[in-house]
Amino acid sequence: MAGVAKRVRRHIRRQQPEQSLLRALEKTAAAFARYLPVQDGDINELPDRLDIDL
């Protein structure tokens, strides 16, 4: 995960913030799953669509 911040900065410099966030989430998903596993009865509290206003 050490390279995640570097990739985020690169995408932001290229004016691709949505790509930056999506790639960072893809790279960190396993770490989140390890500490925040899906449990019975979990609900999706976040919207499925990412809106970014710049």
N, CA, C and O atoms as a GROMACS GRO file, in nm:
protein
  216
    1MET      N    1   0.081  -0.120   0.000
    1MET     CA    2   0.000   0.000   0.000
    1MET      C    3   0.085   0.126   0.000
    1MET      O    4   0.031   0.237  -0.007
    2ALA      N    5   0.214   0.113   0.008
    2ALA     CA    6   0.301   0.230   0.015
    2ALA      C    7   0.290   0.318  -0.109
    2ALA      O    8   0.306   0.439  -0.100
    3GLY      N    9   0.263   0.258  -0.222
    3GLY     CA   10   0.255   0.335  -0.346
    3GLY      C   11   0.121   0.400  -0.371
    3GLY      O   12   0.105   0.472  -0.469
    4VAL      N   13   0.023   0.376  -0.285
    4VAL     CA   14  -0.111   0.430  -0.307
    4VAL      C   15  -0.110   0.582  -0.310
    4VAL      O   16  -0.168   0.643  -0.400
    5ALA      N   17  -0.045   0.645  -0.213
    5ALA     CA   18  -0.041   0.792  -0.208
    5ALA      C   19   0.027   0.849  -0.333
    5ALA      O   20  -0.016   0.951  -0.386
    6LYS      N   21   0.131   0.784  -0.378
    6LYS     CA   22   0.201   0.829  -0.498
    6LYS      C   23   0.109   0.823  -0.620
    6LYS      O   24   0.107   0.916  -0.702
    7ARG      N   25   0.033   0.715  -0.631
    7ARG     CA   26  -0.060   0.702  -0.744
    7ARG      C   27  -0.172   0.806  -0.735
    7ARG      O   28  -0.213   0.862  -0.837
    8VAL      N   29  -0.220   0.831  -0.614
    8VAL     CA   30  -0.326   0.931  -0.596
    8VAL      C   31  -0.277   1.067  -0.644
    8VAL      O   32  -0.347   1.136  -0.718
    9ARG      N   33  -0.158   1.106  -0.602
    9ARG     CA   34  -0.103   1.235  -0.644
    9ARG      C   35  -0.089   1.242  -0.797
    9ARG      O   36  -0.119   1.345  -0.858
   10ARG      N   37  -0.043   1.133  -0.858
   10ARG     CA   38  -0.024   1.131  -1.003
   10ARG      C   39  -0.157   1.152  -1.076
   10ARG      O   40  -0.165   1.231  -1.170
   11HIS      N   41  -0.261   1.082  -1.032
   11HIS     CA   42  -0.392   1.098  -1.097
   11HIS      C   43  -0.449   1.238  -1.075
   11HIS      O   44  -0.511   1.294  -1.165
   12ILE      N   45  -0.428   1.293  -0.957
   12ILE     CA   46  -0.479   1.427  -0.931
   12ILE      C   47  -0.407   1.530  -1.018
   12ILE      O   48  -0.470   1.622  -1.069
   13ARG      N   49  -0.277   1.514  -1.035
   13ARG     CA   50  -0.202   1.605  -1.123
   13ARG      C   51  -0.254   1.597  -1.267
   13ARG      O   52  -0.253   1.696  -1.339
   14ARG      N   53  -0.298   1.478  -1.307
   14ARG     CA   54  -0.353   1.460  -1.442
   14ARG      C   55  -0.500   1.500  -1.448
   14ARG      O   56  -0.567   1.476  -1.549
   15GLN      N   57  -0.550   1.559  -1.342
   15GLN     CA   58  -0.689   1.601  -1.330
   15GLN      C   59  -0.785   1.484  -1.349
   15GLN      O   60  -0.884   1.493  -1.422
   16GLN      N   61  -0.753   1.373  -1.282
   16GLN     CA   62  -0.837   1.254  -1.284
   16GLN      C   63  -0.867   1.213  -1.139
   16GLN      O   64  -0.831   1.102  -1.099
   17PRO      N   65  -0.933   1.299  -1.061
   17PRO     CA   66  -0.954   1.266  -0.919
   17PRO      C   67  -1.040   1.143  -0.899
   17PRO      O   68  -1.018   1.068  -0.803
   18GLU      N   69  -1.138   1.120  -0.987
   18GLU     CA   70  -1.222   1.001  -0.970
   18GLU      C   71  -1.141   0.874  -0.989
   18GLU      O   72  -1.161   0.776  -0.916
   19GLN      N   73  -1.050   0.874  -1.086
   19GLN     CA   74  -0.963   0.757  -1.106
   19GLN      C   75  -0.873   0.737  -0.986
   19GLN      O   76  -0.847   0.624  -0.945
   20SER      N   77  -0.827   0.845  -0.930
   20SER     CA   78  -0.741   0.840  -0.813
   20SER      C   79  -0.812   0.768  -0.698
   20SER      O   80  -0.756   0.678  -0.635
   21LEU      N   81  -0.934   0.810  -0.671
   21LEU     CA   82  -1.009   0.750  -0.560
   21LEU      C   83  -1.044   0.604  -0.587
   21LEU      O   84  -1.033   0.521  -0.497
   22LEU      N   85  -1.085   0.574  -0.708
   22LEU     CA   86  -1.120   0.435  -0.740
   22LEU      C   87  -0.999   0.342  -0.728
   22LEU      O   88  -1.011   0.233  -0.672
   23ARG      N   89  -0.886   0.384  -0.779
   23ARG     CA   90  -0.765   0.301  -0.771
   23ARG      C   91  -0.720   0.283  -0.626
   23ARG      O   92  -0.680   0.174  -0.586
   24ALA      N   93  -0.727   0.389  -0.547
   24ALA     CA   94  -0.688   0.380  -0.407
   24ALA      C   95  -0.779   0.283  -0.332
   24ALA      O   96  -0.732   0.203  -0.251
   25LEU      N   97  -0.907   0.289  -0.359
   25LEU     CA   98  -1.001   0.196  -0.295
   25LEU      C   99  -0.973   0.052  -0.337
   25LEU      O  100  -0.978  -0.040  -0.255
   26GLU      N  101  -0.945   0.032  -0.465
   26GLU     CA  102  -0.913  -0.103  -0.512
   26GLU      C  103  -0.790  -0.159  -0.441
   26GLU      O  104  -0.787  -0.275  -0.402
   27LYS      N  105  -0.689  -0.075  -0.425
   27LYS     CA  106  -0.564  -0.119  -0.362
   27LYS      C  107  -0.578  -0.143  -0.212
   27LYS      O  108  -0.506  -0.226  -0.156
   28THR      N  109  -0.669  -0.072  -0.147
   28THR     CA  110  -0.681  -0.084  -0.002
   28THR      C  111  -0.798  -0.172   0.042
   28THR      O  112  -0.817  -0.193   0.162
   29ALA      N  113  -0.876  -0.224  -0.053
   29ALA     CA  114  -0.994  -0.305  -0.020
   29ALA      C  115  -0.960  -0.423   0.070
   29ALA      O  116  -1.033  -0.451   0.165
   30ALA      N  117  -0.852  -0.492   0.042
   30ALA     CA  118  -0.814  -0.609   0.123
   30ALA      C  119  -0.785  -0.570   0.268
   30ALA      O  120  -0.823  -0.641   0.361
   31ALA      N  121  -0.718  -0.457   0.287
   31ALA     CA  122  -0.687  -0.412   0.423
   31ALA      C  123  -0.815  -0.375   0.497
   31ALA      O  124  -0.830  -0.409   0.615
   32PHE      N  125  -0.907  -0.308   0.430
   32PHE     CA  126  -1.034  -0.274   0.493
   32PHE      C  127  -1.112  -0.400   0.528
   32PHE      O  128  -1.168  -0.411   0.637
   33ALA      N  129  -1.115  -0.495   0.436
   33ALA     CA  130  -1.189  -0.619   0.459
   33ALA      C  131  -1.132  -0.696   0.579
   33ALA      O  132  -1.207  -0.762   0.652
   34ARG      N  133  -1.005  -0.687   0.599
   34ARG     CA  134  -0.941  -0.757   0.711
   34ARG      C  135  -0.989  -0.702   0.845
   34ARG      O  136  -1.015  -0.779   0.938
   35TYR      N  137  -1.001  -0.571   0.854
   35TYR     CA  138  -1.038  -0.508   0.981
   35TYR      C  139  -1.187  -0.475   0.991
   35TYR      O  140  -1.239  -0.454   1.101
   36LEU      N  141  -1.254  -0.469   0.879
   36LEU     CA  142  -1.398  -0.437   0.876
   36LEU      C  143  -1.471  -0.540   0.791
   36LEU      O  144  -1.525  -0.506   0.686
   37PRO      N  145  -1.474  -0.666   0.835
   37PRO     CA  146  -1.534  -0.771   0.753
   37PRO      C  147  -1.686  -0.751   0.740
   37PRO      O  148  -1.751  -0.694   0.828
   38VAL      N  149  -1.740  -0.800   0.630
   38VAL     CA  150  -1.884  -0.797   0.609
   38VAL      C  151  -1.949  -0.890   0.711
   38VAL      O  152  -1.902  -1.002   0.734
   39GLN      N  153  -2.056  -0.843   0.772
   39GLN     CA  154  -2.126  -0.923   0.871
   39GLN      C  155  -2.272  -0.934   0.833
   39GLN      O  156  -2.324  -0.849   0.760
   40ASP      N  157  -2.340  -1.038   0.881
   40ASP     CA  158  -2.482  -1.053   0.857
   40ASP      C  159  -2.556  -0.930   0.905
   40ASP      O  160  -2.528  -0.878   1.013
   41GLY      N  161  -2.649  -0.882   0.826
   41GLY     CA  162  -2.728  -0.766   0.864
   41GLY      C  163  -2.666  -0.633   0.827
   41GLY      O  164  -2.725  -0.528   0.852
   42ASP      N  165  -2.544  -0.634   0.768
   42ASP     CA  166  -2.482  -0.508   0.725
   42ASP      C  167  -2.570  -0.442   0.620
   42ASP      O  168  -2.631  -0.509   0.536
   43ILE      N  169  -2.575  -0.310   0.624
   43ILE     CA  170  -2.648  -0.236   0.522
   43ILE      C  171  -2.552  -0.144   0.450
   43ILE      O  172  -2.450  -0.103   0.505
   44ASN      N  173  -2.585  -0.112   0.328
   44ASN     CA  174  -2.504  -0.023   0.246
   44ASN      C  175  -2.543   0.120   0.282
   44ASN      O  176  -2.648   0.167   0.238
   45GLU      N  177  -2.460   0.190   0.358
   45GLU     CA  178  -2.492   0.325   0.402
   45GLU      C  179  -2.441   0.432   0.307
   45GLU      O  180  -2.475   0.549   0.321
   46LEU      N  181  -2.362   0.394   0.212
   46LEU     CA  182  -2.304   0.491   0.118
   46LEU      C  183  -2.369   0.476  -0.019
   46LEU      O  184  -2.410   0.366  -0.057
   47PRO      N  185  -2.380   0.584  -0.092
   47PRO     CA  186  -2.438   0.575  -0.227
   47PRO      C  187  -2.346   0.496  -0.319
   47PRO      O  188  -2.225   0.490  -0.298
   48ASP      N  189  -2.405   0.436  -0.422
   48ASP     CA  190  -2.328   0.358  -0.519
   48ASP      C  191  -2.263   0.446  -0.626
   48ASP      O  192  -2.178   0.398  -0.702
   49ARG      N  193  -2.300   0.572  -0.632
   49ARG     CA  194  -2.248   0.663  -0.733
   49ARG      C  195  -2.156   0.765  -0.666
   49ARG      O  196  -2.190   0.823  -0.562
   50LEU      N  197  -2.040   0.787  -0.725
   50LEU     CA  198  -1.943   0.883  -0.673
   50LEU      C  199  -1.957   1.013  -0.751
   50LEU      O  200  -1.932   1.016  -0.872
   51ASP      N  201  -1.996   1.121  -0.683
   51ASP     CA  202  -2.008   1.252  -0.744
   51ASP      C  203  -1.895   1.341  -0.692
   51ASP      O  204  -1.876   1.354  -0.571
   52ILE      N  205  -1.822   1.403  -0.785
   52ILE     CA  206  -1.713   1.492  -0.747
   52ILE      C  207  -1.734   1.626  -0.815
   52ILE      O  208  -1.742   1.634  -0.937
   53ASP      N  209  -1.743   1.731  -0.735
   53ASP     CA  210  -1.754   1.866  -0.788
   53ASP      C  211  -1.622   1.937  -0.765
   53ASP      O  212  -1.577   1.954  -0.652
   54LEU      N  213  -1.560   1.979  -0.874
   54LEU     CA  214  -1.432   2.051  -0.863
   54LEU      C  215  -1.450   2.194  -0.902
   54LEU      O  216  -1.354   2.271  -0.901
   0.00000   0.00000   0.00000
